[in-house]
Amino acid sequence: AQSVTQLDSQVPVFEEAPVELRCNYSSSVSVYLFWYVQYPNQGLQLLLKYLSGSTLVKGINGFEAEFNKSQTSFHLRKPSVHISDTAEYFCAVSEGSGGSNYKLTFGKGTLLTVNP
Amino acid sequence: DAGVTQSPTHLIKTRGQQVTLRCSPKSGHDTVSWYQQALGQGPQFIFQYYEEEERQRGNFPDRFSGHQFPNYSSELNVNALLLGDSALYLCASSLFKWGPSSLEQYFGPGTRLTVT
């Protein structure tokens, strides 16, 4: 069964510093990987996704992630964060089961707090 | 272009009662998925509806049921509410596709259910 581990529950950083949010997954078959952001009292917004192709994926708001199959990781990075990046970030995985039967399994989330 | 909308925003119920939550998908989408997000946790998949039928289901008891209408909107019903059902309930819509592109979901802001 697929599972996701977000290694840090909270990550505090200063504005304009780089940040990496870590995500490891467990799956025995091909996987599809996602990062979502959730601002306070809002739903989830898709940041980026890996379905196939290049292992370096670029998303919105300057975020990028790298799919590393050997390390079963999909870490999220941003070279310089802003106060407005303060939010909860969720990593999600889906196994390739064919057809249209795909469902997302989410990690527990990482709270990114950007301080001035 | 309206995104995913959910109603109500907040709801307070008593143990043992029944509740119905509503979701209207993003324009052009035909598939609706429901997730439960407990406090401090990532979203957990409840079920997915397409063509007015439940297509996939997560590990939730039969107390959780749903419906999809011909206009693609959906309802989530929970019977015999328990304190543990208190959570943010998220609706996500997508366009039915074969393959992992079906995972490109757009989330609504959620309904906060409190069971006392």
Interface residues (C-beta under 8 A of the other chain):
Chain A: V4 Y32 F34 Y36 N41 Q42 G43 L44 Q45 L46 K49 L51 S52 F90 A92 S94 G96 G99 S100 N101 Y102 K103 L104 T105 F106 G107 K108 G109
Chain B: V4 S33 G40 Q41 G42 P43 Q44 F45 Q48 Y50 R55 Q56 G58 L90 A92 F96 K97 W98 G99 P100 S101 S102 L103 E104 Q105 Y106 F107 G108 P109 G110
